[in-house]
Amino acid sequence: QVQLVESGGGLVQDGGSLRLSCAASGSKFSFGALGWYRQAPGKQRELVATITGGGIANYAASVAGRFTISSDNAKNTVYLQMNRLKPEDTAVYYCYCRAGPFDYWGQGSQITVSS
């Protein structure tokens, strides 16, 4: 079965940086898109950033200019470099992939930004 293994979550101070990684494996289909959504307590899950196999990136307006998504297609791994983090970025971040007609989710990583 498809597995999405996340790493890189943790605690950081306001203005700091973190990098998330997500490695996808096990699909009989190519991974058409990889990225992250996030969900804060009491809030709906929202898109953070995604990237296609062709390198086309999509960012939420709230993170554009601060976060950068990149991928290693040979390893089916996606990275999210998060700079100038703010307390409002605090959430559980879920790795996401689209493979053929299916969507998959990682286990979630807690990102906490202290003020």
Beta strands, then each sheet from edge to edge (+ up, - down):
strand 1: 3-7
strand 2: 10-13
strand 3: 18-25
strand 4: 31-39
strand 5: 46-52
strand 6: 57-59
strand 7: 67-72
strand 8: 77-82
strand 9: 91-99
strand 10: 102-105
strand 11: 109-114
sheet 1: 1+ 3- 8+ 7-
sheet 2: 2+ 11+ 9- 4+ 5- 6+
sheet 3: 2+ 11+ 9- 10+
end
